Amino acid sequence: MAAAFGLVFALLVIFQMSSSVSALSSNYYEQTCPKLESAVTNAVKKAMMNDKTVPAALLRMHFHDCFIRGCDASVLLASKGKNKAEKDGPPNISLHAFYVIDNAKKAVEALCPGVVSCADILALAARDAVALSGGPTWDVPKGRKDGRISKASETRQLPAPTFNISQLQQSFSQRGLSLKDLVALSGGHTLGFAHCSSFQNRIHSFNATLDVDPALNPSFGSSLRSVCPAHNKVRNAGATMDSSTTTFDNVYYKLLLQGNSLFSSDQALLSTRETKALVSKFASSQEMFEKAFVKSMIKMSSISGGQEIRLDCKVVR
């Protein structure tokens, strides 16, 4: 009986997810807001001119949004009263560039008031962040609705940089994402910067007998230890995710194979035959990586979310 219930529940979850995917459409706003995409792209372009960290921030923001309650823009909401919102949860404290979404929303509202969700704007901005950094572009399925619930406590569900492959697989599979999606989406680490706290477990007191993770290239490990000493007090100390941190490319995978990755969760991708083969495949071909990344991004950004359209991405009702 319990097994049967579990099967029914699993099928229901899959049905709900597939329903949400089919409800989205690349031409959803073709009649109601035809200039939507150019308005969002212009907002992202303008922000990038003044801040090179914007693309990484927008991509990470979209990922963190979709993994909590689906892609419903709940990550944008501000804490209010006794409610501490997602953006103030520990994994999201370092999220930034929210103003880019606010500016894009204002531009879109001027064109077609009350039509486009904050969630769709965030999905478009993440796509533009990749494309404007030299990566691929794609048609973003649209029609997401915004959520009104945002709880900092739920950010504990986000996959952590210390996760092993089993934890990563569980986190992704719970959201209908495969191991291939995991490896492809990890390639987003080609953009951006990580603070010392995210990888200190690999360079200080790794285990009872070793200070540094032996999987790390020794010279790379030494350089990380110099930037992030054991009792680091420099708030913004850290390292770039790869050597071409403002360009969307497959360098992340090449460095991973050389022992030059930052997170335990990056290194975990080499711990199974299937994931290691995918890392090698993407390291050898930018084209195959981009194709897989686009497919996985569309899949991730279609995880069901909210039920309304918010006029202000910062409002908590």
Secondary structure, 3 states (H helix, E strand, C coil): CHHHHHHHHHHHHHHHHHHHHHHCECCCCCCCCCCHHHHHHHHHHHHHHHCCCHHHHHHHHHHHHHCCCCCCCHHHCCCECCECCHHHCHHHCCCCCHHHHHHHHHHHHHHCCCCCCHHHHHHHHHHHHHHCCCCCCCCCCECCCECCCCCHHHHHHCCCCCCCHHHHHHHHHCCCCCHHHHHHHHHHHHCCEEEHHHCHHHHCCCCCCCCCCCCCCHHHHHHHHHHCCCCCCCCCCEEECCCCCCCCCCHHHHHHHCCCCCCHHHHHHHCCHHHHHHHHHHHHCHHHHHHHHHHHHHHHCCCCCCCECCCCCCCCC
